[in-house]
Amino acid sequence: MSRLSRRSFTSALAAAPAALAAAANPVVLPDERVRIGAIGVGGRGRGITQNAARYGDVVAVADVDSQRAGVSAEKYKADAVEDYRTILDRKDIDAVVIATPDHWHSKITIDAMLSGKDVYCEKPLTLTIDEGKQICQVVQRSGRVCQVGTQQRSEFRLFFLQAIAMIRDGRIGQLRKVVASTGGGQTGGPFKTAAVPGHLNWDMWLGQAPKVPYTPERCHVNFRWWREYAGGQMTDWGAHHVDIALWAIGIPEKGQMKISGKGDVLQVANGYNMPAQFDVTCTMPNGLPLQLVTGQRQGILFEGDKGRFFVNRGGIYGAPVDALKDSPLPENAISDVYGGRQPGDHMRNFFESIASRKQPISDVFSHHRAVSVLHLANLCLLLGRELTWDLATEQIVGDKDAQQQQSREQRKGYEITV
């Protein structure tokens, strides 16, 4: 496919929504500075905390690693605590940003909303399908704002919004196939156990997961390669690309989806156990295949009966994109995808939603439906068989063993309660 040059992209994008800023609703932020608690301030946590600090005041940070908590507390002149519940008990904190390992996302998000806090939580929001159902219930019941950190909905020079606008405008005709490529995962192990560092509360880091001896490779960045704590590359990058793919497709609310495929299910004692390579096809009720692959190039390929194009964080490429120079998208096409709002900063959208009390651009309901597909894909690989998913009832059809694995046993003291 032809590569879109910087100049042709700029002209195409400018021609498509020339009045984007004027047409979009004006940015409205809270009248007073929002007081923020940051929960999980490791690598990604530092990034989103710094981003949130542009719109509010970080007054407290929580991390089970006291070294990490101390660094961020000093930077923001904030209180440092180990237990996130200390932050939730504070009445002077309005919102929290969460960037813990994945297996903690649901519980902290739910606890925060039930304590009256608005929430920005990194993706994937859940470890299991049932956790997603619980979060949706709590959002509806509590009325809290909850933004998921799928930043491709807002940022990266609007490439992904443009892709959806092109599909809606029929630029590649009828969709025939969508391929979401995540890149490969990691393999490794068996790993040696070690003494728990004095600055780490290992029991609390484990949370709902089974109690096991401390292994450095389980912790911090590498947690995502363990089924006990995450969903591997499938839910890490898949949460971004499949979210966009399903936004473009318009996943139906009724009917049955078929999930089938293959992957290298890893069986290493005290080693990484999530598929590092996979090829899974999720067939929509209308027959449209959404293929989830590791591939060599991360991004999304949209194929229609009149053309195809590829989009990732680096750009958007293909003949239908080049054609925008002479035949631009309708005015406001991109802002219409973004709900008539002004795109460009995912964290800002969270604070806009705090002010308006409207759903953010990455709401828990759309995210739950997208990440459920990824959980199902991982389960399909784990069990080694095709699954059938009923979109209306959110249940696996005709497979009791698979149905039971929509949830997991949670270690005593760390259960999710709604």
Backbone torsions as a table, in degrees:
resi	resn	phi	psi	omega
1	MET	NA	147.0	-178.5
2	SER	-72.5	144.7	-179.3
3	ARG	-88.4	135.3	179.0
4	LEU	-83.5	123.2	179.6
5	SER	-72.6	161.6	178.1
6	ARG	-57.6	-42.7	-177.4
7	ARG	-65.8	-46.2	-177.2
8	SER	-68.2	-33.3	176.1
9	PHE	-65.0	-45.2	-178.0
10	THR	-60.2	-43.3	-179.1
11	SER	-69.5	-38.2	179.6
12	ALA	-66.2	-44.1	-178.8
13	LEU	-67.3	-39.9	-180.0
14	ALA	-66.5	-37.1	-179.0
15	ALA	-72.1	-30.2	-177.2
16	ALA	-71.4	-59.8	-179.3
17	PRO	-116.9	60.1	-174.9
18	ALA	-56.6	-30.8	-178.4
19	ALA	-104.3	30.9	-174.9
20	LEU	-55.2	-54.8	-176.0
21	ALA	-63.7	-38.5	-178.4
22	ALA	-71.9	-35.5	-176.7
23	ALA	-77.6	-32.5	-178.1
24	ALA	-69.6	152.8	175.9
25	ASN	-61.9	143.7	-179.1
26	PRO	-63.1	151.6	178.1
27	VAL	-71.7	125.8	178.2
28	VAL	-124.4	114.6	179.4
29	LEU	-106.0	164.0	179.5
30	PRO	-55.4	145.5	-178.8
31	ASP	-64.1	-35.7	-179.6
32	GLU	-114.1	153.6	179.4
33	ARG	-60.9	127.6	178.8
34	VAL	-75.3	136.3	178.4
35	ARG	-93.5	126.8	-166.9
36	ILE	-117.0	140.3	167.7
37	GLY	-111.5	129.9	179.8
38	ALA	-103.1	124.5	-176.9
39	ILE	-117.8	111.7	-173.2
40	GLY	89.4	98.8	-173.7
41	VAL	-123.9	42.9	171.1
42	GLY	-78.8	-149.9	-175.5
43	GLY	-55.3	-59.1	179.8
44	ARG	-69.2	-35.2	179.9
45	GLY	-62.3	-38.6	177.2
46	ARG	-61.8	-38.8	-178.7
47	GLY	-65.5	-48.5	-177.3
48	ILE	-73.9	-27.5	176.2
49	THR	-66.8	-42.7	177.0
50	GLN	-62.5	-39.1	178.2
51	ASN	-65.4	-44.5	179.9
52	ALA	-64.7	-32.1	-178.3
53	ALA	-65.9	-12.5	174.7
54	ARG	-72.8	-21.9	-174.8
55	TYR	-116.3	-12.0	-179.0
56	GLY	-150.9	-175.2	-178.5
57	ASP	-110.4	119.6	177.3
58	VAL	-79.0	113.4	-175.3
59	VAL	-110.4	-12.6	179.6
60	ALA	-156.0	145.8	176.1
61	VAL	-130.5	146.5	179.1
62	ALA	-130.9	134.0	174.8
63	ASP	-158.9	141.3	178.4
64	VAL	-75.1	-8.6	172.1
65	ASP	-101.4	106.1	-173.7
66	SER	-64.7	-26.6	177.4
67	GLN	-65.6	-44.7	178.9
68	ARG	-66.2	-41.6	178.8
69	ALA	-61.4	-41.4	-177.5
70	GLY	-64.5	-40.3	179.9
71	VAL	-61.4	-47.4	-178.6
72	SER	-70.8	-37.4	178.8
73	ALA	-60.9	-41.0	179.1
74	GLU	-66.2	-40.5	-178.5
75	LYS	-61.6	-41.5	-174.6
76	TYR	-102.6	4.8	-176.8
77	LYS	53.9	45.4	-175.0
78	ALA	-112.2	166.3	175.3
79	ASP	-75.9	142.2	177.2
80	ALA	-112.7	129.0	178.6
81	VAL	-135.5	160.8	177.6
82	GLU	-90.4	-40.9	-174.2
83	ASP	-95.9	118.9	-178.2
84	TYR	-59.8	-24.4	-178.0
85	ARG	-65.4	-23.3	174.8
86	THR	-62.2	-39.4	177.3
87	ILE	-68.0	-41.9	-177.7
88	LEU	-66.9	-26.3	179.5
89	ASP	-75.5	-15.9	-176.3
90	ARG	-79.4	125.3	-178.7
91	LYS	-78.8	-15.3	-178.2
92	ASP	-89.0	1.4	178.2
93	ILE	-103.0	127.7	-174.5
94	ASP	-93.3	-35.0	-172.7
95	ALA	-147.1	157.5	176.2
96	VAL	-127.6	149.7	169.8
97	VAL	-114.7	134.7	-171.0
98	ILE	-122.1	125.8	177.0
99	ALA	-142.5	48.4	176.0
100	THR	-81.3	175.0	166.7
101	PRO	-57.5	155.1	-169.4
102	ASP	-56.5	-36.3	-173.4
103	HIS	-69.9	-8.8	176.0
104	TRP	-99.0	-12.9	-172.4
105	HIS	-55.5	-51.2	-172.7
106	SER	-64.6	-47.6	-176.1
107	LYS	-63.6	-46.5	-178.4
108	ILE	-66.7	-39.7	178.1
109	THR	-60.4	-46.9	179.9
110	ILE	-64.8	-47.4	179.5
111	ASP	-59.6	-40.2	-178.9
112	ALA	-65.4	-44.7	179.9
113	MET	-65.1	-39.6	179.4
114	LEU	-68.7	-20.4	176.3
115	SER	-89.5	1.8	176.6
116	GLY	93.9	14.7	-178.7
117	LYS	-100.2	143.9	167.2
118	ASP	-80.4	154.6	-167.7
119	VAL	-133.9	133.4	163.8
120	TYR	-115.5	117.9	-177.3
121	CYS	-126.8	136.8	177.6
122	GLU	-64.3	158.3	177.9
123	LYS	-87.5	162.9	-14.8
124	PRO	-70.3	143.8	-174.1
125	LEU	-69.3	-20.6	-172.3
126	THR	-134.3	159.0	172.5
127	LEU	-97.1	-26.5	-179.2
128	THR	-137.8	165.5	178.4
129	ILE	-64.2	-42.8	-177.6
130	ASP	-64.3	-31.5	175.8
131	GLU	-61.8	-37.3	177.7
132	GLY	-63.7	-39.7	177.7
133	LYS	-62.5	-39.8	-179.8
134	GLN	-65.7	-42.8	-179.8
135	ILE	-63.3	-42.5	178.5
136	CYS	-59.8	-41.3	178.6
137	GLN	-62.2	-42.6	-176.7
138	VAL	-70.3	-37.2	175.8
139	VAL	-60.6	-45.3	179.7
140	GLN	-64.2	-39.1	-176.5
141	ARG	-76.9	-37.6	-173.3
142	SER	-89.2	-25.2	-176.8
143	GLY	73.9	14.1	180.0
144	ARG	-79.7	155.2	173.4
145	VAL	-84.3	133.5	178.0
146	CYS	-137.7	110.3	178.0
147	GLN	-102.2	132.1	176.7
148	VAL	-94.4	142.1	-175.0
149	GLY	-79.8	49.9	172.8
150	THR	-93.5	80.4	-169.9
151	GLN	-66.0	-15.9	178.7
152	GLN	-64.7	-15.7	176.2
153	ARG	-72.3	-17.4	-172.9
154	SER	-124.2	-31.9	-163.9
155	GLU	-117.7	-156.0	179.7
156	PHE	59.7	51.3	174.7
157	ARG	54.8	27.1	173.9
158	LEU	64.8	18.1	-179.3
159	PHE	-56.5	-44.6	-174.7
160	PHE	-73.1	-35.6	175.7
161	LEU	-66.0	-38.7	177.4
162	GLN	-63.5	-38.7	178.9
163	ALA	-60.0	-45.8	180.0
164	ILE	-65.6	-40.6	178.9
165	ALA	-61.6	-39.3	178.7
166	MET	-64.6	-40.6	179.2
167	ILE	-66.0	-43.4	179.7
168	ARG	-64.5	-28.8	180.0
169	ASP	-88.5	5.8	175.5
170	GLY	73.9	24.3	-174.6
171	ARG	-70.1	-18.3	173.6
172	ILE	-121.3	17.0	177.5
173	GLY	73.1	-146.5	179.9
174	GLN	-77.1	127.7	178.2
175	LEU	-61.6	134.3	178.4
176	ARG	-114.5	-28.6	-175.8
177	LYS	-165.0	144.9	175.1
178	VAL	-131.2	132.0	179.7
179	VAL	-122.7	120.4	177.3
180	ALA	-106.8	118.4	-178.2
181	SER	-106.7	128.8	-174.4
182	THR	-105.0	-16.3	-168.2
183	GLY	83.3	158.9	-174.8
184	GLY	-79.8	159.9	178.2
185	GLY	-92.0	-160.6	-176.3
186	GLN	-115.2	147.0	171.9
187	THR	-119.5	154.3	178.8
188	GLY	166.1	158.6	179.3
189	GLY	115.3	171.6	1.5
190	PRO	-71.2	149.7	-178.7
191	PHE	-106.0	153.4	179.3
192	LYS	-84.2	145.3	173.0
193	THR	-82.3	167.0	-176.4
194	ALA	-153.0	171.5	175.1
195	ALA	-70.5	142.8	-179.7
196	VAL	-70.0	129.3	176.5
197	PRO	-59.0	145.1	-177.1
198	GLY	-63.9	-20.7	-177.9
199	HIS	-92.0	4.2	-175.5
200	LEU	-121.0	128.9	171.4
201	ASN	-88.3	91.8	-173.2
202	TRP	-66.6	-38.4	-179.6
203	ASP	-61.9	-43.2	-179.9
204	MET	-73.7	-31.9	175.2
205	TRP	-59.9	-42.8	179.7
206	LEU	-64.4	-37.5	176.9
207	GLY	56.3	-126.5	-175.8
208	GLN	-69.9	-16.5	-176.3
209	ALA	-73.1	161.4	-179.6
210	PRO	-59.2	148.5	177.6
211	LYS	-75.1	122.1	178.9
212	VAL	-139.2	159.9	176.8
213	PRO	-62.7	152.1	179.4
214	TYR	-62.9	130.1	174.5
215	THR	-131.6	118.8	-176.5
216	PRO	-53.3	-35.5	-177.7
217	GLU	-73.3	-9.3	174.5
218	ARG	-82.0	-20.9	-164.7
219	CYS	-99.7	163.6	174.8
220	HIS	52.5	-130.8	-168.4
221	VAL	-56.6	-37.8	-171.6
222	ASN	-82.1	1.2	179.8
223	PHE	-57.5	-28.3	-172.9
224	ARG	-69.6	-10.5	179.9
225	TRP	-95.5	8.3	179.9
226	TRP	-115.1	130.2	179.6
227	ARG	-62.1	-28.9	-178.5
228	GLU	-63.1	-24.3	-171.9
229	TYR	-123.5	-13.4	-173.9
230	ALA	-162.9	-168.9	-177.6
231	GLY	-122.5	22.6	178.8
232	GLY	67.0	-160.5	-179.5
233	GLN	-65.7	-24.4	179.7
234	MET	-57.1	-48.6	-178.1
235	THR	-94.7	-14.3	179.3
236	ASP	-74.2	-71.0	176.1
237	TRP	-80.7	-28.3	178.2
238	GLY	-60.1	-32.9	179.5
239	ALA	-61.6	-29.2	176.7
240	HIS	-79.2	-56.0	-170.7
241	HIS	-72.8	-38.6	179.1
242	VAL	-70.8	-32.1	174.4
243	ASP	-57.2	-48.3	179.4
244	ILE	-66.6	-43.0	-179.1
245	ALA	-58.9	-45.2	-178.9
246	LEU	-73.1	-30.0	173.7
247	TRP	-61.8	-42.3	179.6
248	ALA	-70.6	-42.4	-178.3
249	ILE	-67.4	-39.6	-173.2
250	GLY	79.2	69.6	-176.0
251	ILE	-56.8	128.4	-177.7
252	PRO	-69.9	159.4	178.4
253	GLU	-92.7	-10.9	-180.0
254	LYS	-131.0	163.5	179.4
255	GLY	102.4	-179.4	-177.1
256	GLN	-117.7	141.0	176.9
257	MET	-111.2	137.5	177.3
258	LYS	-104.1	133.8	179.6
259	ILE	-123.1	120.9	179.5
260	SER	-146.4	155.0	178.6
261	GLY	164.3	-168.2	-178.7
262	LYS	-144.3	156.5	178.7
263	GLY	-167.6	167.6	-178.8
264	ASP	-89.4	86.8	178.0
265	VAL	-68.9	118.0	-171.5
266	LEU	-87.3	136.8	179.3
267	GLN	-129.0	80.6	-179.2
268	VAL	-124.7	126.8	179.2
269	ALA	-61.3	126.3	-178.3
270	ASN	48.5	46.6	179.4
271	GLY	-138.7	172.3	178.8
272	TYR	-56.8	135.8	-173.4
273	ASN	-131.8	17.5	174.0
274	MET	-101.9	145.9	-179.6
275	PRO	-55.3	127.8	177.4
276	ALA	-89.9	-24.2	177.0
277	GLN	-132.8	137.4	179.9
278	PHE	-157.7	160.8	175.8
279	ASP	-148.0	101.7	-175.2
280	VAL	-123.1	137.5	177.1
281	THR	-114.6	126.4	175.4
282	CYS	-107.4	111.5	-176.3
283	THR	-95.9	118.3	-178.6
284	MET	-68.9	162.7	179.9
285	PRO	-56.0	-27.9	179.0
286	ASN	-87.6	5.3	178.2
287	GLY	92.9	-6.0	-179.6
288	LEU	-69.5	125.2	178.7
289	PRO	-88.2	131.9	169.3
290	LEU	-110.0	111.2	-175.5
291	GLN	-98.9	129.9	179.0
292	LEU	-109.8	115.6	-175.5
293	VAL	-133.9	157.0	174.2
294	THR	-75.4	-51.5	173.2
295	GLY	61.9	178.9	179.1
296	GLN	-103.3	-15.0	-176.0
297	ARG	-133.7	115.3	-179.3
298	GLN	-68.2	141.6	177.4
299	GLY	147.9	-166.3	-175.7
300	ILE	-131.2	129.7	174.4
301	LEU	-105.1	123.0	175.6
302	PHE	-107.2	122.3	178.5
303	GLU	-115.4	129.6	176.0
304	GLY	-124.5	-179.6	-179.7
305	ASP	-79.9	-2.3	178.6
306	LYS	-123.7	11.1	179.5
307	GLY	149.7	-180.0	179.4
308	ARG	-151.5	159.0	173.7
309	PHE	-152.3	162.8	-177.7
310	PHE	-122.5	140.2	179.7
311	VAL	-135.8	138.2	170.4
312	ASN	-149.6	-169.2	-175.4
313	ARG	-70.5	-14.4	179.5
314	GLY	-88.9	-20.1	-178.9
315	GLY	165.9	-172.2	178.9
316	ILE	-135.1	127.4	-164.7
317	TYR	-133.2	143.8	175.3
318	GLY	139.9	160.5	-178.9
319	ALA	-56.8	-41.4	178.0
320	PRO	-61.7	-27.4	177.3
321	VAL	-74.6	-44.5	177.8
322	ASP	-58.2	-34.6	-177.4
323	ALA	-66.7	-16.4	-179.7
324	LEU	-64.7	-22.7	-179.3
325	LYS	-60.3	-40.5	-179.1
326	ASP	-97.5	-19.5	-178.7
327	SER	-135.8	78.0	-173.3
328	PRO	-68.4	161.6	173.9
329	LEU	-65.5	157.6	176.6
330	PRO	-58.8	152.2	176.7
331	GLU	-57.6	137.5	178.6
332	ASN	72.6	10.8	-178.0
333	ALA	-60.1	-40.6	-177.6
334	ILE	-76.5	-41.1	178.3
335	SER	-66.7	-28.8	175.8
336	ASP	-64.9	-39.3	175.3
337	VAL	-59.2	-38.0	-177.2
338	TYR	-85.6	19.4	176.2
339	GLY	72.7	26.5	179.1
340	GLY	79.0	3.8	-179.5
341	ARG	-97.1	173.1	-179.5
342	GLN	-92.5	111.6	-179.0
343	PRO	-78.8	171.0	173.5
344	GLY	134.9	-16.1	-179.9
345	ASP	-154.0	110.1	-174.0
346	HIS	-66.9	-39.5	178.6
347	MET	-67.8	-39.0	176.9
348	ARG	-59.3	-39.9	179.0
349	ASN	-59.4	-36.1	176.4
350	PHE	-61.5	-46.4	-178.9
351	PHE	-71.5	-31.2	171.8
352	GLU	-61.1	-41.4	-179.1
353	SER	-69.5	-32.3	173.9
354	ILE	-60.5	-40.1	-179.4
355	ALA	-71.7	-42.5	-174.2
356	SER	-87.5	-20.7	-173.1
357	ARG	62.9	24.9	175.4
358	LYS	-98.3	163.4	179.0
359	GLN	-61.6	136.3	175.2
360	PRO	-72.0	172.5	-176.6
361	ILE	-67.7	-29.6	175.8
362	SER	-112.2	79.5	-176.1
363	ASP	-80.1	162.4	-175.5
364	VAL	-68.7	-25.7	-175.7
365	PHE	-71.8	-47.5	177.5
366	SER	-67.5	-37.8	180.0
367	HIS	-66.5	-41.0	179.2
368	HIS	-59.5	-42.6	-179.1
369	ARG	-67.0	-37.2	-179.7
370	ALA	-71.7	-46.9	-176.3
371	VAL	-72.8	-22.8	173.7
372	SER	-61.6	-38.7	177.3
373	VAL	-60.7	-39.5	-179.7
374	LEU	-70.5	-40.7	175.1
375	HIS	-61.3	-39.8	178.7
376	LEU	-65.4	-39.4	178.4
377	ALA	-62.6	-44.0	176.9
378	ASN	-63.4	-38.4	179.4
379	LEU	-67.8	-38.1	175.9
380	CYS	-57.9	-42.9	179.5
381	LEU	-69.5	-41.0	-179.3
382	LEU	-62.5	-43.1	-177.2
383	LEU	-85.5	-19.7	179.1
384	GLY	72.6	32.8	178.7
385	ARG	-153.1	162.4	179.2
386	GLU	-69.4	143.8	176.4
387	LEU	-119.8	151.2	175.0
388	THR	-118.0	126.0	-175.3
389	TRP	-115.1	124.3	176.7
390	ASP	-88.7	114.9	-173.6
391	LEU	-69.4	-30.2	-177.8
392	ALA	-76.5	-45.2	-176.7
393	THR	-90.0	-12.5	-175.3
394	GLU	53.5	53.3	179.2
395	GLN	-135.8	147.4	172.0
396	ILE	-79.1	133.5	-172.3
397	VAL	-95.7	129.1	169.9
398	GLY	68.0	25.9	-179.2
399	ASP	-148.5	90.6	-174.1
400	LYS	-63.7	-38.2	-179.8
401	ASP	-63.4	-46.4	178.8
402	ALA	-65.7	-39.0	179.7
403	GLN	-58.5	-41.6	-179.2
404	GLN	-65.4	-23.6	-177.5
405	GLN	-88.6	12.3	169.3
406	GLN	-72.7	-12.5	175.7
407	SER	-135.6	169.6	177.8
408	ARG	-135.7	153.9	174.6
409	GLU	-66.3	135.9	-178.3
410	GLN	-111.5	135.6	-175.8
411	ARG	-62.1	140.6	-177.1
412	LYS	-56.3	132.8	-178.9
413	GLY	97.8	-14.7	-178.2
414	TYR	-125.3	18.8	-178.6
415	GLU	-69.0	150.8	173.1
416	ILE	-84.4	127.9	177.0
417	THR	-123.4	134.8	179.7
418	VAL	-119.0	NA	NA
